[in-house]
Amino acid sequence: MRKSCVWFIYATLLIVFLGIDAHSRAIDISNVKVKQIDAYHFKAASYNRIGDYATFFNSTAINQEMTSFFKQVGIYTFRLHAPVYQHTNANFRLWQNLAFYGASPLQDIVDDFDFVKWAYNNDFKVILQVNTSNYYDTSNKIITLINDNPAIITKLADSHADFIYKLKQAGLLSTILYVEFGNEDYIGMTTYPGTKPLLYAKTVKETIDRIKPITKDIKYCIVGQSIDFNVLVPKNKGEWTVGDWTKTVLLELKRLGVKDDISYVAHHCYADDQATGSKLSTGSRMSAIDIPSFQDDWSIYNNYKVSETGSLDALKGYLDDIGFTNTLIEVNEFRRGGYNTYYNRSYMNLLANLDPWVTFINDKRVSGSLLWETFNGRDLFGKVNPWEGPTGYGVILRKANGFELSMPGYLYFIMKMLFDGQSTVLKTSDPMSCAVIVGNKLKIMVYSKSLKTEQIALNLIGFNNKVSNVKQFILNAESIDDFITNPSTLKSKTLSNSSLNYDKFPKSVTIEPHSINIISCTLE
């Protein structure tokens, strides 16, 4: 037997023994622009106006602590989540008496104007969500649903325009990233009254007409969905399906002549599995030693991948077929992993949420995405939210002496390392990777779901640059907790200090099991 053959067999056996996959993946990074992204649209989270959110906001000491933590994490934009609120505290205090909230007294709420002013003072942006379901009459203190009396749409539109005028007079309009009309109005839950599609479109049209004389600098976002949320609600008592509602709204807005005023559609993507989440019964964070027992979860999550991409593709089809070809998609709520569990404290859940996030980053039609939600779930009255459990979907968890990130919240740190300001997304050939150019830096993010160490072949295609200062940063289950308190402890490797032609870019990169890797280099 020839010596070369013997050495090949020996090397192969060694690789198998050590659990290393020899070039298990090849990833092409093409110098082809997919889209330009604005960090404000991705480094964003929803901020509810009620419960713990309001307690944190209205307490001076906690507010300062919270604001500092947001800046440390790298959250730039807050979606002021208040779909039934009409810019007055009284409205919300009466709204609690309707079926959705019950009749218990509210603990606390956040004032819209105060929130926008806080954001302005801290260089944050606000997605201003406005009510499309009801009108509060201050003269008789009565709330009327649009579905019950469409005549009140004019008054509701006036109230929204008045608030925009108030912001303009205070010099705060630049803080508004865009106005979002309503929240999941297509659902039509019995306890959360979805607005009928023609009435929703009329509310959008009349509000835009009243805001335009005040300012032409505001962008607008409607809600839209392409799948039926039948896991949560029936098909609105037989009146419409989610997809039919969205198509009806688009057709009506086009007929009303406001198609070109709609910059975005707010789309929600959830892939929840309570059985998966319930496997973690404690509040402890999962370490690498626990990961093999969770390997079967990937089959569950991979099935959800089809749902997320499929619903996006269907929505894009609606938009294009009806003529909204320039309207982009804001995924204003997304999350993977079971709620009502402690699963959001697991490192595996961070890896799971990378799947949809990378899908959104690489999709040229998606202009932004927001993890749901900022804080762990508590209802208005301080009780555990029955929908979301003791930890809920919280990106940020409250501790006795401050705040900490849930595992999915580390997405914000990954984004902080990847891009800022205006960045260019490049085409990649692997669904578990993305690549961006920020200034003269090329940054590639690759993550692993494998139990084995992988050798990834990275190929730069179509570049004319030389590259230098090639480094690899590595996050895993053991190191990630230290990362937030001391980023300098992040594991890294220098792959090359030399100035190389792009075709000499390190062809092979070692990827540790279940790790998240950012490969960074300078384009000369």
Secondary structure, 3 states (H helix, E strand, C coil): CCHHHHHHHHHHHHHHHHCEEEEEEEEEEEEEEEEEEEHHHHCEEEEECECHHHHHHHCHHHHHHHHHHHHHHCCCEEEEECCCCCCCHHHHHHHCCCCCCCCCCCCCECCHHHHHHHHHHCCCEEEEEECCCEEEECCCCEEEECCCCHHHHHHHHHHHHHHHHHHHHCCCHHHEEEEEECCCCCCCCCCCCCCCHHHHHHHHHHHHHHHCCCCCCCCEEEECCCCCCCCCCCCHHHCCCHHHHHHHHHHHHHHCCCHHHEEEEEEEEEECCHHHHCCCCCCCCCCHHHHHHHCCHHHHHHHHHHHHHHHHHHHHHHHHHHCCCCCEEEEEEEEECCCCCCHHHCHHHHHHHHHHHHHHHHCCCEEEEEECCCECCECCCCCECCCCCCCCCCCEEEECCEEEECHHHHHHHHHHHHCCCEEEEEEECCCCEEEEEECCEEEEEEECCCCCEEEEEEEEECCCCEEEEEEEEEECCCCHHHHHHCHHHCEEEEEECCCEEHHHCCCEEEECCCCEEEEEEEEC
